[in-house]
């Protein structure tokens, strides 16, 4: 039977630092998927995940066993993603992409029920294009709710936002995402 996250954290804190690799293996893909959806590009997302895992390792003594390790880790990741989004925005203001207006629209094709199609699109390109146009707090809410299948209560614990605020963000984001996907389709 595999060790629980809390048991592995205990081993790391007892001096078996290599045991942290088990936690990295368990959560890396989830963290990476979330970070790409929130940040919008793979390179910056990878950096955010690496920074998150390093911060988690260094702060493991603050983890409390009564809480879920995944929620604790995602709180660190959510904060790191927010910082990265702000840093990227500052960088893009300083060095704007001069060719952004020349980008070709992505063909959306027919859509069924906007939420499911948008969040489980096999190519990912049209979704990524549309997600990049959402405000960061809405991207974050969508990534937690649909990308990570978290409850609103878990999302609230991670982000610090209230459940009703998160429901509103998800509602507004899905509505805007539908519009954006349709605009891409009709352009």
C-alpha positions in Angstrom: 0.0 0.0 0.0 1.5 3.4 -1.0 2.4 5.8 1.8 0.1 8.8 2.4 1.3 12.3 1.5 1.5 13.1 5.2 3.6 10.0 5.8 6.0 10.9 3.0 6.2 14.5 4.3 7.1 13.1 7.7 9.9 11.0 6.2 11.2 14.1 4.4 11.1 16.1 7.6 12.9 13.3 9.4 15.8 13.6 7.0 14.9 11.4 4.0 14.9 14.3 1.6 14.9 12.0 -1.4 11.3 10.9 -0.4 10.1 14.3 -1.7 10.6 12.9 -5.2 7.5 10.7 -4.5 5.4 13.8 -3.9 6.8 15.4 -7.0 5.9 12.4 -9.0 2.4 12.3 -7.6 1.6 16.0 -8.3 3.8 17.2 -11.0 1.5 16.6 -13.9 -1.5 18.1 -12.1 0.5 21.2 -11.2 1.9 21.6 -14.7 -1.6 21.2 -16.3 -3.0 23.8 -13.9 -0.1 26.3 -14.4 -0.3 26.1 -18.2 -4.0 26.9 -18.1 -3.6 29.8 -15.6 -0.4 31.3 -17.0 -1.0 30.7 -20.7 2.3 29.5 -21.9 4.3 26.3 -21.2 7.7 27.9 -20.5 6.5 30.2 -17.8 4.2 27.5 -16.3 7.1 25.1 -16.1 9.1 27.7 -14.2 6.2 28.4 -11.8 5.8 24.6 -11.1 9.5 24.3 -10.4 9.4 27.3 -8.1 6.3 25.9 -6.4 7.9 22.5 -5.7 11.1 24.2 -4.4 9.0 26.4 -2.1 7.0 23.4 -0.9 10.2 21.5 -0.1 11.6 24.4 1.8 8.3 25.1 3.6 7.4 21.5 4.3 7.8 22.1 8.1 4.7 24.4 7.8 2.5 21.6 6.3 0.0 20.4 8.8 -1.0 16.8 8.6 -4.7 17.5 9.3 -5.0 19.2 5.9 -4.7 17.7 2.5 -1.2 17.9 1.0 -2.7 18.6 -2.4 -4.6 21.6 -1.2 -1.5 23.0 0.6 0.6 22.5 -2.5 -2.0 24.1 -4.8 -2.2 27.2 -2.5 1.5 27.6 -3.1 1.1 27.0 -6.8 -1.9 29.4 -7.1 0.2 32.2 -5.5 3.2 31.4 -7.7 1.0 31.5 -10.8 -0.4 34.8 -9.8 3.1 36.2 -9.4 4.1 34.7 -12.7 1.1 36.2 -14.5 1.9 39.6 -13.0 5.6 39.3 -14.0 4.7 38.2 -17.6 2.3 41.1 -17.9 5.0 43.5 -16.8 7.4 41.9 -19.3 4.9 42.1 -22.1 4.2 45.8 -21.4 7.9 46.4 -21.7 8.4 44.2 -24.8 5.1 44.0 -26.7 4.8 41.4 -29.4 4.9 43.5 -32.6 3.4 40.7 -34.7 0.4 39.8 -32.4 -2.1 41.4 -34.9 -0.8 39.1 -37.6 -1.8 36.0 -35.8 -4.2 33.7 -37.7 -7.4 32.8 -36.0 -7.8 29.2 -34.8 -10.8 27.3 -36.4 -13.2 26.4 -33.6 -15.5 24.1 -35.5 -19.0 23.1 -34.2 -19.3 23.2 -30.4 -21.7 21.2 -28.3 -22.1 22.2 -24.7 -19.5 25.0 -24.5 -18.1 24.1 -21.1 -17.2 20.5 -21.8 -15.9 21.2 -25.3 -13.9 24.2 -24.2 -12.3 22.4 -21.3 -11.6 19.1 -22.9 -10.7 20.1 -26.4 -8.2 17.5 -27.8 -6.1 20.0 -29.7 -6.0 22.6 -27.0 -5.0 25.4 -29.4 -8.4 27.1 -29.6 -9.0 26.7 -25.9 -5.5 28.1 -25.1 -6.2 31.0 -27.4 -9.5 31.8 -25.7 -8.2 31.2 -22.2 -5.4 33.6 -22.8 -7.9 36.4 -23.3 -9.6 35.8 -19.9 -8.6 37.8 -16.8 -6.2 35.8 -14.6 -8.7 35.3 -11.8 -11.1 33.7 -14.2 -8.5 31.5 -15.8 -7.5 30.4 -12.3 -11.1 29.6 -11.4 -11.7 27.5 -14.6 -8.4 25.6 -14.2 -9.3 24.7 -10.6 -12.9 23.8 -11.2 -12.7 22.0 -14.5 -9.0 21.2 -15.0 -8.5 19.9 -11.5 -12.2 19.0 -10.7 -12.1 20.7 -7.4 -15.1 21.6 -5.3 -15.8 25.3 -4.7 -14.9 24.7 -1.0 -11.5 23.4 -2.0 -11.0 26.2 -4.5 -11.8 28.7 -1.7 -9.2 27.1 0.5 -6.6 27.4 -2.2 -7.4 30.9 -3.5 -8.7 32.6 -0.4 -11.8 33.8 -2.3 -15.3 33.1 -1.1 -17.4 30.3 -2.6 -19.9 32.7 -4.1 -17.2 34.8 -5.7 -15.6 31.7 -7.2 -19.0 30.6 -8.6 -19.4 34.0 -10.2 -15.9 33.8 -11.7 -16.6 30.4 -13.1 -19.9 31.5 -14.5 -18.5 34.7 -16.1 -15.5 32.8 -17.4 -17.5 30.0 -19.1 -19.9 32.6 -20.6 -16.9 34.6 -21.9 -15.2 31.5 -23.1 -18.2 30.5 -25.2 -18.2 33.9 -26.8 -14.5 33.9 -27.5 -14.7 30.4 -29.0 -17.5 31.4 -31.2 -15.7 34.6 -32.3 -12.7 32.5 -33.3 -15.0 30.2 -35.2 -16.6 33.0 -37.1 -13.5 35.1 -37.9 
